[in-house]
Amino acid sequence: MILLTFNIFNTDRVFKNTSALSGDEMLEITIQNTKAILRSLESQGILATFFIEISIIPNMQKLIKKIINEGHEISFYNIDSSLETIELHKKNTEDLIGKQIRGIRMRLNDFDLNDLHHLRFTYITLEEDTTLIFPFKRFERKAPFTEENGLSMLHESISPYSQIPYSDFIFQVMPNSFYQSMVIETIKKDEFVLVYVNSWQFSDFEKYRFEVPFYKKYNSGQKLHDKLDHFLRWINEEALAFSRVKDFIF
């Protein structure tokens, strides 16, 4: 089973804006990147889960409804929001889409798990360290799926033989054939693989001139769109099962 997920947040959370773009222009880049992802998913009939960063949710309501109307799942992505803010946006978003927000992606110790359970979250996907220190290896492997305090906990997927994690950076730089082999071997061992990509990776850094480390420009923008299209076609050609996270959990 492939759990394909996308983190949606503004590039100003990641890079310095050297093009003097306004806040609205920055948001529009994120929206257009997400719409391009949706077109790719629609062309292959594949469903995914979108983790939207909490601070931009009030400005993403039309896009959130579009994501839901196309059959995908909306979950939350926490960077630095308070529990009170999360509760408010969760209620407002659930009222907007008429569905329960079940998941949140965050660092392990952001909140007490009992508090998240009280807010009616049912699963957490844990954000792992993505620095360049040993980016291609995870020598300490956690169980991919655990239960704690009434919540399902999804840890980072790791290729069982190469020990390479399925981080956003790995999807961007790894050759297609090697990445696909990783997916197959992980599904055979763990029965599922959790894949994630960030919306900012699809930005045209030559056009917008963000202050971006050289290694994050590699295979970004249109090249990454092409790589995503290739990966989605491969999923269908190999008849591999895919799922939104909430469906897999339940």
Residue pairs with C-beta under 8 A, 6 or more apart in sequence:
1 187
1 191
1 192
1 193
1 241
1 242
1 243
1 248
2 183
2 187
2 192
2 193
2 195
2 235
2 240
2 241
2 242
2 243
3 49
3 154
3 192
3 193
3 194
3 195
3 242
3 243
3 244
3 245
3 248
4 46
4 47
4 48
4 49
4 195
4 242
5 48
5 49
5 50
5 51
5 105
5 125
5 194
5 195
5 196
5 197
5 245
6 34
6 37
6 48
6 49
6 50
6 51
6 196
6 197
6 198
6 199
7 51
7 53
7 77
7 105
7 168
7 196
7 197
7 198
7 199
8 30
8 34
8 50
8 51
8 52
8 53
8 56
8 60
8 77
8 199
9 30
9 52
9 53
9 56
9 77
9 79
9 198
9 199
9 200
10 26
10 27
10 29
10 30
10 53
10 56
10 200
11 17
11 26
11 29
11 30
11 200
11 203
11 208
11 210
12 23
12 26
13 53
13 79
14 198
14 200
15 200
15 210
15 211
15 212
16 210
16 211
17 26
17 210
17 211
18 209
18 210
18 211
19 208
19 209
19 210
21 29
21 208
27 56
27 59
29 203
29 208
30 56
30 199
30 200
31 60
31 63
33 199
33 200
33 202
33 203
34 50
34 63
34 67
34 199
35 63
35 66
36 202
36 225
37 48
37 199
37 202
37 228
38 66
38 67
38 70
38 72
40 225
40 228
40 229
40 232
41 47
41 48
41 70
41 72
41 232
42 70
43 229
43 232
44 229
44 232
44 233
44 235
44 236
45 236
46 232
46 235
46 236
46 242
47 71
47 72
47 73
47 242
47 243
47 244
48 72
48 73
48 242
48 244
49 72
49 73
49 74
49 75
49 103
49 244
49 245
49 246
50 67
50 72
50 73
50 74
50 75
51 75
51 76
51 77
51 103
51 104
51 105
51 125
51 196
52 60
52 64
52 74
52 75
52 76
52 77
53 77
53 78
53 79
54 76
54 77
54 78
54 79
54 81
54 85
54 86
54 89
55 79
55 81
57 64
57 76
57 89
57 92
57 93
58 89
58 92
61 96
64 74
64 93
64 96
64 97
65 96
65 97
67 74
68 74
68 97
68 99
72 244
73 102
73 103
73 244
73 245
73 246
73 247
74 93
74 97
74 99
74 101
75 101
75 102
75 103
75 104
75 105
75 125
75 245
75 246
76 86
76 89
76 90
76 101
76 103
76 104
76 105
77 104
77 105
77 106
78 86
78 104
78 105
78 106
78 107
78 110
78 111
81 89
83 111
83 115
83 119
86 104
86 119
87 119
90 101
90 119
90 120
93 101
94 100
94 101
100 120
101 121
102 121
102 122
102 123
102 245
102 246
102 249
103 121
103 122
103 123
103 124
103 125
103 245
103 246
104 116
104 121
104 123
104 124
104 125
105 124
105 125
105 126
105 127
106 124
106 126
106 127
107 126
107 127
108 126
113 124
113 148
113 149
113 150
113 151
114 149
116 124
116 151
117 149
117 150
117 151
121 151
122 151
122 152
122 246
122 249
122 250
123 151
123 152
123 153
123 154
123 245
123 246
123 249
124 151
124 152
124 153
124 154
125 154
125 194
125 196
125 245
126 153
126 154
126 155
126 156
128 138
128 155
128 156
128 165
128 167
130 167
130 168
130 169
132 215
135 167
135 169
135 170
136 164
136 165
136 170
137 163
137 164
137 165
138 156
138 158
138 163
138 164
138 165
139 163
141 158
141 163
142 155
142 156
143 155
144 154
144 155
144 157
144 158
144 190
144 192
144 194
145 152
145 153
145 154
145 155
145 190
145 192
146 152
146 153
146 155
147 153
152 249
154 194
154 245
156 165
156 166
156 167
156 194
157 165
157 166
157 186
157 190
157 192
157 193
157 194
157 195
158 164
158 165
158 166
158 186
159 165
159 166
159 182
159 185
159 186
160 185
160 186
160 189
160 190
161 185
162 182
164 170
164 174
164 182
166 182
166 186
166 193
166 194
166 195
166 196
167 196
168 196
168 197
168 198
168 201
169 216
170 179
171 179
171 195
171 196
171 197
171 227
172 197
172 201
172 216
172 218
172 219
172 220
172 224
172 227
173 215
173 218
173 219
174 182
176 227
176 230
176 231
176 234
179 231
180 231
180 234
183 193
183 195
183 240
186 192
186 193
187 193
187 240
192 248
194 245
197 224
197 228
201 216
201 220
201 224
202 220
202 221
202 224
202 225
203 210
203 220
203 221
204 221
204 222
205 212
205 217
205 220
205 221
206 221
219 227
235 242
